[in-house]
Amino acid sequence: MRVPEIVTVSDARSGLSRILAELAEAGPQAEPVLIGAHRKAQGVLLSIEAYEELTGRAARRGAVETVTGSLAAEGLRPTAASDQDAEAYVRGALSAEEMAARALARHRPEKRQATG
């Protein structure tokens, strides 16, 4: 494994468009770009695929796509509220259990009180 070169802040600033294009082109195989001063890394640029893999977003997004595909196969479409919950889940702001509880609460028939 090669040690990544540290790009200076001024070089990163002037070459940002090129760096981002290279990251996008390489996708998940892109090497991280270290940015810093005085031969010391202070930050890193990653491809979006590498970032999502690192944060677990890729797996959560895959799970959402599987569920959405299953709904479509049944002729169903998620509601806007479900879509918002799914995005919160992908970002990690909502657990799978919380997302399921919200869906059940939205779609569970209200209990009818007996009148008598």
C-alpha positions in Angstrom: 0.0 0.0 0.0 1.4 3.3 -1.0 1.5 6.3 1.4 -0.8 9.0 -0.1 0.8 12.3 -1.0 -0.4 15.3 1.1 -1.8 18.1 -1.2 -1.2 21.6 0.1 -4.2 23.7 0.8 -3.4 26.1 -2.0 -2.9 23.3 -4.5 -6.2 21.7 -3.4 -8.0 25.1 -3.8 -6.6 25.7 -7.2 -7.2 22.1 -8.4 -10.4 21.3 -6.6 -12.5 20.8 -9.8 -9.9 18.4 -11.1 -9.6 16.5 -7.8 -13.4 16.1 -7.6 -13.6 15.0 -11.2 -11.0 12.3 -10.5 -12.8 11.1 -7.4 -16.0 10.9 -9.3 -14.4 9.0 -12.2 -12.7 6.5 -9.9 -15.7 6.0 -7.7 -15.3 3.5 -4.9 -11.8 2.7 -6.0 -10.6 6.3 -5.6 -7.7 6.8 -3.3 -8.4 9.4 -0.6 -6.8 12.8 -1.2 -5.1 14.1 2.0 -4.9 17.9 2.4 -2.7 19.7 4.8 0.3 21.9 5.5 3.9 21.2 6.5 3.6 17.5 5.5 0.9 16.9 8.0 -2.6 15.8 6.8 -5.4 17.9 8.2 -8.3 16.7 6.1 -9.3 14.2 3.5 -11.4 14.2 0.4 -13.2 10.9 -0.5 -15.4 9.8 -3.4 -19.0 9.8 -2.3 -19.1 6.0 -2.7 -16.1 5.6 -0.3 -17.8 8.0 2.2 -21.1 6.1 2.1 -19.3 2.8 2.6 -17.3 4.2 5.5 -20.4 5.6 7.2 -22.6 2.6 6.5 -24.9 4.7 4.3 -24.3 2.3 1.4 -25.8 -0.6 3.2 -28.7 1.4 4.5 -29.4 2.9 1.0 -29.3 -0.7 -0.4 -31.9 -1.8 2.2 -34.2 1.1 1.3 -33.9 0.3 -2.4 -34.8 -3.3 -1.7 -37.9 -2.3 0.3 -38.9 0.2 -2.4 -38.4 -2.4 -5.1 -40.6 -4.9 -3.1 -43.3 -2.2 -2.8 -43.2 -1.5 -6.5 -43.5 -5.2 -7.2 -46.7 -5.2 -5.2 -48.0 -2.2 -7.1 -47.5 0.1 -4.1 -45.7 3.4 -3.7 -44.2 4.9 -0.6 -45.8 8.0 0.8 -43.9 11.3 1.1 -43.6 10.7 4.8 -42.2 7.3 4.2 -39.7 8.7 1.7 -38.6 11.3 4.3 -38.2 8.6 7.0 -36.2 6.5 4.5 -33.8 9.4 3.8 -33.4 10.0 7.6 -32.6 6.3 8.0 -30.0 6.4 5.2 -28.3 9.5 6.9 -28.3 7.6 10.2 -30.7 10.0 11.9 -33.3 7.3 12.3 -32.9 3.6 13.3 -34.6 0.8 11.4 -36.8 0.2 14.5 -37.8 3.8 14.6 -38.6 3.8 10.9 -40.7 0.7 11.2 -42.6 2.1 14.2 -43.4 5.3 12.3 -44.6 3.3 9.3 -46.9 1.1 11.5 -48.2 4.2 13.3 -49.0 5.8 10.0 -50.8 2.8 8.5 -52.4 1.1 11.5 -56.1 1.5 11.6 -57.3 3.8 14.5 -59.0 2.0 17.3 -62.7 2.6 17.3 -64.2 3.3 20.6 -67.4 1.3 21.4 -70.5 3.5 21.8 -73.3 2.2 23.6 
